[in-house]
């Protein structure tokens, strides 16, 4: 770079190299589960650290765009990527976020940074596909235990969720639309419930259906959708909400269709669910930990963070049950639990060098409203319009979980400002980048 007519002359090749690196960094974290605000903030922070000003970075649903205008020559360089497929990979997200934070604070040579990123992207998965599938099975088994299922129901839920992931993954590999994937996945639960009824008539087979619902809903991007919407990315947030609704609609179709067929054959699925007593609390906390462990395996949680999300998962269930016993209702109990977990994540995430987003989402999986959605489906199947209100209640719980955790992070980051050197223009909190709390704004990072 050199001085020219009072402005900084930036070499075009250098600018292109920085833009390519920045775009790739944003693509990796966005595809791994980060929200639009985090990806855009990362792009702005990295380019500014490398001396590029006048950057315009944005995300519209799946399209990432990055534009640089040279202040001396007014030449414009643009880059764009279309991230059509997103796969939750929290190890890759955490490592890339750490690299982004390192580049913002002390930029390294662009070629070295590209090699570091290439190593992260090309590294072997933390666990095999089979282990990730077993993780989803643990989510189902833990959900059955959380709802009071016996050994037979837990085993059935474990097997059913294993085949749900197996079939939906096979359909996804063949580029089958996600709606039909979830239709097939939703239909497996009632079939497994019918088999449980034949093996053990005294068991509550409906819990198997709820377990598969929770497993399928755990991967829905409602948290990211709410975060994007609250952060001002209305198009992206709305698109992701539509995606979540589409997935849920497929799930509803599959469960309702299979349940209606079973009803014709004489098996009517019902659940008698009571508010747990204090004596059952240890079992509920154990079930929450099992769910969190299973989800962590499925999304490749970094091993260093596993103990933290297990503790926070148990706390999330404890706070939720306390809210239910205090008669707050499911929506407010969920929101209060998520808010407290969001506060605890402020301390926990830096301890294990993991973004708050990773910790919070994993810890809140036990609170996914699978039971509410199932009961609503049963009411709709009977022609009861109250089932529609139940579905609205399930959606309210999902939004309350996301909004509560985001509010906690917003309040903390508003007070301490952990990412002021990112020069953000947004109103929401940073969730998928490392959290470093400080009351003082950071000094401007050095340029290369």
C-alpha positions in Angstrom: 0.0 0.0 0.0 1.2 3.6 -0.8 0.0 7.2 -0.4 -1.7 8.7 -3.4 -3.5 12.1 -3.6 -4.1 12.0 0.2 -5.8 8.5 0.1 -4.3 5.1 0.7 -3.6 3.3 -2.6 -4.3 -0.4 -2.0 -2.9 -3.0 -4.4 -5.7 -4.8 -6.3 -4.1 -8.2 -5.9 -3.8 -7.7 -2.1 -7.4 -6.5 -1.9 -8.7 -9.5 -3.8 -6.7 -11.9 -1.6 -8.1 -10.4 1.5 -11.6 -10.5 0.1 -11.3 -14.1 -0.9 -10.0 -15.1 2.6 -12.8 -13.1 4.3 -15.5 -14.5 2.1 -14.3 -18.0 2.8 -14.2 -17.4 6.6 -17.8 -16.1 6.5 -19.0 -19.0 4.4 -17.5 -21.6 6.8 -19.1 -20.2 9.9 -22.4 -19.4 8.2 -22.7 -22.9 6.8 -21.8 -24.4 10.2 -24.7 -22.7 11.9 -23.7 -19.1 12.7 -26.3 -16.3 12.2 -26.2 -13.7 9.5 -25.1 -10.9 11.9 -22.1 -12.9 13.1 -20.9 -13.7 9.6 -21.3 -10.1 8.5 -19.6 -8.7 11.6 -16.7 -11.2 11.0 -16.3 -10.0 7.4 -16.2 -6.3 8.5 -13.8 -7.0 11.3 -11.3 -9.1 9.2 -11.3 -6.7 6.3 -10.8 -3.7 8.5 -7.9 -5.5 10.3 -6.2 -6.0 7.0 -6.6 -2.3 6.1 -9.6 -2.4 3.8 -12.1 0.4 4.5 -15.3 1.2 2.7 -16.4 -2.5 2.9 -20.1 -3.4 2.2 -20.9 -6.8 3.6 -24.3 -8.4 3.7 -26.2 -11.7 3.7 -29.6 -12.3 2.1 -30.9 -15.7 3.0 -28.2 -17.9 1.5 -26.3 -15.3 -0.5 -23.2 -13.8 1.0 -21.9 -10.6 -0.7 -18.7 -8.6 0.0 -17.8 -5.4 -1.9 -14.7 -3.2 -1.6 -14.3 0.3 -3.2 -10.7 1.5 -3.3 -10.8 5.0 -1.8 -8.0 6.2 -4.1 -9.1 4.9 -7.5 -12.8 4.2 -6.7 -12.4 0.8 -8.4 -14.8 -1.8 -7.0 -14.1 -5.4 -6.3 -17.0 -7.7 -5.4 -17.3 -11.3 -4.2 -20.3 -13.4 -3.5 -21.1 -17.0 -2.4 -24.3 -18.9 -2.3 -24.5 -21.2 0.7 -27.3 -23.5 -0.2 -26.5 -26.3 2.2 -26.0 -25.8 6.0 -24.7 -28.5 8.2 -24.4 -28.1 12.0 -20.7 -28.6 12.8 -19.8 -26.9 16.0 -16.1 -28.0 16.0 -15.5 -26.4 12.7 -17.5 -23.3 13.7 -15.6 -22.9 17.0 -12.1 -23.3 15.3 -13.0 -20.9 12.5 -14.3 -18.4 15.0 -11.1 -18.6 16.9 -9.2 -18.0 13.7 -11.3 -15.0 12.9 -10.8 -13.5 16.4 -7.0 -14.0 16.0 -7.0 -12.3 12.6 -9.0 -9.3 13.9 -6.6 -8.8 16.8 -3.3 -9.5 15.0 -3.6 -10.1 11.2 -1.2 -12.7 9.8 0.0 -13.1 6.3 -3.0 -13.8 4.0 -1.4 -17.0 2.5 -0.7 -18.3 6.0 -4.3 -17.6 7.1 -5.7 -19.4 4.0 -3.6 -22.4 4.9 -4.9 -22.3 8.5 -8.5 -22.2 7.2 -7.9 -24.9 4.7 -6.6 -27.1 7.5 -9.8 -26.5 9.5 -12.1 -27.2 6.6 -10.3 -30.3 5.4 -9.7 -31.9 8.9 -11.4 -35.2 9.7 -14.7 -35.0 11.4 -14.6 -35.1 15.2 -16.6 -38.3 15.2 -17.8 -40.7 12.5 -21.2 -40.6 10.8 -22.2 -43.7 12.8 -21.3 -42.0 16.1 -23.3 -38.9 15.1 -26.2 -41.1 14.3 -25.9 -42.7 17.8 -25.9 -39.2 19.1 -29.3 -38.5 17.6 -30.5 -41.9 19.1 -29.4 -40.7 22.5 -31.5 -37.6 22.0 -34.5 -39.8 21.4 -33.8 -42.1 24.4 -33.2 -39.1 26.7 -36.4 -37.5 25.5 -38.3 -40.7 26.4 -36.7 -40.8 29.8 -37.5 -37.1 30.3 -41.2 -37.8 29.7 -41.3 -40.7 32.1 -40.9 -43.6 29.6 -39.8 -47.0 30.8 -37.0 -49.2 29.5 -39.0 -50.5 26.6 -40.0 -47.1 25.5 -36.4 -45.8 25.8 -35.0 -48.6 23.7 -37.8 -48.1 21.1 -37.1 -44.4 21.0 -33.3 -45.1 20.6 -33.9 -47.4 17.7 -36.6 -45.2 16.1 -34.5 -42.1 16.1 -31.6 -44.0 14.7 -33.6 -45.0 11.7 -35.1 -41.5 11.4 -31.6 -40.1 10.9 -30.6 -42.9 8.7 -33.5 -42.5 6.3 -33.6 -38.7 6.3 -29.8 -38.6 5.6 -30.3 -41.1 2.7 -33.0 -38.9 1.3 -30.9 -35.7 1.7 -28.0 -37.5 -0.1 -30.4 -38.0 -3.0 -31.4 -34.3 -3.0 -35.0 -35.1 -1.9 -36.7 -31.8 -0.6 -36.5 -31.4 3.1 -40.3 -31.3 3.5 -40.5 -34.9 2.3 -37.5 -35.9 4.4 -39.4 -34.8 7.5 -42.6 -36.4 6.3 -40.8 -39.8 6.3 -39.0 -39.0 9.6 -42.3 -38.1 11.3 -44.0 -41.2 10.1 -41.5 -43.5 11.7 -42.4 -42.5 15.3 -46.0 -43.8 15.1 -44.9 -47.0 13.5 -42.4 -47.6 16.2 -45.1 -46.8 18.8 -47.4 -49.5 17.3 -44.6 -52.0 17.6 -44.0 -51.0 21.3 -47.8 -51.5 21.9 -47.6 -55.0 20.5 -44.5 -55.9 22.6 -45.5 -54.2 25.8 -49.2 -53.3 26.0 -48.7 -51.7 29.4 -46.1 -49.2 28.1 -46.9 -45.7 26.9 -46.0 -46.0 23.2 -46.9 -42.4 22.4 -43.7 -41.3 24.1 -41.8 -42.8 21.2 -43.5 -40.4 18.9 -42.7 -37.4 21.1 -39.0 -38.6 21.2 -38.8 -38.6 17.4 -40.4 -35.2 17.3 -37.9 -33.7 19.7 -35.1 -35.3 17.7 -36.3 -33.8 14.5 -37.1 -30.4 15.9 -33.6 -30.2 17.6 -32.0 -29.6 14.2 -34.5 -26.8 13.2 -32.8 -23.4 12.9 -35.4 -21.5 14.9 -32.7 -20.0 17.1 -30.8 -18.6 14.1 -34.0 -17.4 12.5 -35.0 -15.4 15.6 -31.5 -14.0 16.0 -31.4 -12.8 12.4 -34.8 -11.2 12.7 -34.1 -9.4 15.9 -30.7 -8.3 14.5 -32.3 -6.5 11.5 -31.8 -9.2 8.9 -35.5 -9.4 8.2 -35.3 -11.2 4.8 -32.8 -13.8 6.0 -34.6 -14.3 9.3 -38.0 -14.6 7.6 -36.6 -17.1 5.1 -35.2 -19.2 7.9 -38.5 -19.0 9.8 -40.2 -20.2 6.6 -37.7 -23.0 6.4 -38.4 -24.0 10.0 -42.1 -23.9 9.4 -41.7 -26.0 6.3 -39.7 -28.6 8.3 -42.3 -28.6 11.0 -45.1 -28.9 8.5 -43.5 -32.0 7.1 -43.1 -33.4 10.6 -46.8 -32.7 11.3 -47.8 -34.4 8.1 -45.8 -37.5 8.7 -46.9 -37.9 12.3 -50.5 -37.1 11.7 -50.8 -39.3 8.6 -49.2 -42.3 10.3 -51.2 -41.7 13.5 -54.5 -41.6 11.5 -53.6 -44.9 9.8 -52.9 -46.5 13.2 -56.2 -45.2 14.5 -58.0 -47.0 11.7 -56.2 -50.2 12.8 -57.4 -49.7 16.4 -54.4 -48.0 18.0 -55.0 -44.5 19.3 -52.0 -42.7 20.6 -52.5 -40.7 23.8 -50.3 -39.3 26.5 -51.3 -38.7 30.2 -48.6 -36.3 31.4 -48.4 -34.9 34.9 -46.2 -32.2 36.3 -43.1 -33.9 37.8 -42.6 -33.8 41.5 -39.4 -32.8 43.3 -38.6 -36.5 43.8 -38.4 -37.0 40.1 -36.1 -34.1 39.5 -32.8 -36.1 39.5 -34.2 -38.3 36.8 -35.3 -35.3 34.8 -31.8 -33.7 35.1 -30.2 -37.0 34.1 -32.5 -37.2 31.0 -31.5 -33.6 30.1 -27.8 -34.5 30.3 -28.4 -37.6 28.1 -30.1 -35.4 25.5 -27.4 -32.8 25.6 -24.6 -35.5 25.2 -26.5 -37.0 22.2 -27.0 -33.6 20.6 -23.3 -32.7 21.2 -22.2 -35.9 19.4 -24.6 -35.2 16.5 -23.3 -31.7 15.9 -19.7 -32.5 16.7 -19.3 -30.4 19.8 -15.7 -29.7 20.7 -14.7 -32.2 23.5 -13.5 -29.4 25.7 -17.0 -27.9 25.8 -18.9 -31.1 26.5 -18.9 -30.8 30.3 -20.0 -27.2 30.1 -23.1 -27.9 27.9 -24.0 -30.9 30.1 -24.0 -28.7 33.2 -26.0 -25.9 31.5 -28.4 -28.5 30.0 -29.2 -29.8 33.5 -29.5 -26.2 34.8 -31.9 -25.4 31.9 -34.1 -28.3 32.8 -34.0 -27.3 36.5 -34.9 -23.7 35.8 -37.7 -24.8 33.5 -39.2 -27.2 36.0 -38.9 -24.5 38.7 -40.9 -22.2 36.5 -43.6 -24.9 35.8 -43.9 -25.6 39.6 -44.2 -21.8 40.2 -47.1 -21.8 37.7 -45.4 -19.5 35.2 -46.7 -21.5 32.2 -44.6 -23.3 29.6 -43.9 -20.2 27.5 -42.6 -18.0 30.3 -40.9 -20.9 32.1 -39.0 -21.6 28.8 -38.1 -18.0 28.3 -36.9 -17.6 31.9 -34.8 -20.7 31.7 -33.3 -19.6 28.4 -32.5 -16.2 29.8 -30.6 -17.6 32.7 -28.7 -20.0 30.5 -27.8 -17.1 28.3 -26.3 -15.3 31.3 -24.4 -18.4 32.4 -23.1 -18.9 28.9 -21.3 -15.5 29.2 -19.0 -17.1 31.8 -19.0 -20.6 30.5 -18.2 -20.1 26.8 -14.9 -18.3 27.3 -13.7 -21.0 29.7 -13.9 -23.6 27.0 -13.0 -21.3 24.1 -16.3 -21.8 22.4 -18.8 -19.2 21.0 -21.9 -18.6 23.2 -24.1 -19.7 20.3 -22.7 -23.3 20.5 -23.1 -23.5 24.3 -26.6 -22.0 24.4 -28.2 -24.0 21.6 -26.9 -27.3 22.9 -28.0 -26.6 26.5 -31.6 -25.7 25.5 -32.3 -28.8 23.4 -34.1 -30.6 26.3 -36.7 -27.8 26.3 -37.7 -28.3 22.7 -41.6 -28.4 22.7 -42.1 -31.9 21.3 -44.8 -32.8 23.8 -46.9 -29.7 23.1 -46.7 -30.3 19.4 -47.7 -34.0 19.7 -50.8 -33.2 21.9 -51.8 -30.6 19.4 -51.5 -33.1 16.5 -53.8 -35.5 18.4 -56.4 -32.7 18.9 -56.3 -31.8 15.3 -56.7 -35.5 14.3 -59.9 -35.5 16.4 -61.2 -32.4 14.7 -60.6 -30.2 17.8 -59.7 -26.6 16.8 -57.8 -26.3 20.1 -55.1 -28.2 18.4 -54.3 -25.2 16.3 -53.8 -23.1 19.4 -51.6 -25.8 20.7 -49.4 -25.6 17.6 -49.2 -21.8 18.2 -48.2 -22.5 21.8 -45.4 -24.8 20.6 -44.2 -22.1 18.2 -44.3 -19.6 21.1 -42.2 -21.9 23.3 -39.6 -22.2 20.5 -39.4 -18.5 20.0 -39.3 -17.9 23.7 -36.3 -20.1 24.1 -34.4 -18.2 21.4 -35.5 -14.7 22.4 -34.8 -15.3 26.1 -31.2 -16.5 25.4 -30.6 -13.7 22.9 -31.9 -11.1 25.4 -29.5 -12.2 28.0 -26.5 -12.0 25.6 -27.7 -8.6 24.4 -27.8 -7.2 27.9 -24.4 -8.5 28.8 -22.8 -7.3 25.6 -24.5 -4.0 25.8 -22.9 -3.3 29.2 -19.4 -4.7 28.5 -19.2 -4.5 24.7 -17.0 -7.6 23.9 -16.7 -6.9 20.2 -16.6 -3.1 19.8 -13.5 -3.4 17.5 -15.7 -5.1 14.9 -17.3 -1.7 14.1 -20.7 -3.2 13.9 -23.9 -1.5 12.7 -26.2 -4.1 14.2 -28.5 -4.1 17.2 -28.2 -7.8 18.2 -25.5 -9.5 20.2 -22.5 -11.4 18.7 -23.2 -15.1 19.3 -21.0 -17.2 17.1 -17.7 -15.4 17.7 -15.5 -15.8 20.8 -16.8 -13.7 23.7 -14.3 -11.4 25.4 -15.8 -9.0 27.8 -14.2 -5.7 28.4 -15.6 -2.3 29.4 -13.1 -0.4 27.4 -13.2 -0.3 23.6 -10.3 -2.1 22.0 -7.6 -0.2 20.2 -7.6 -0.3 16.4 -5.9 -3.5 15.2 -2.7 -3.1 13.3 -2.6 -3.3 9.5 -0.3 -5.5 7.4 
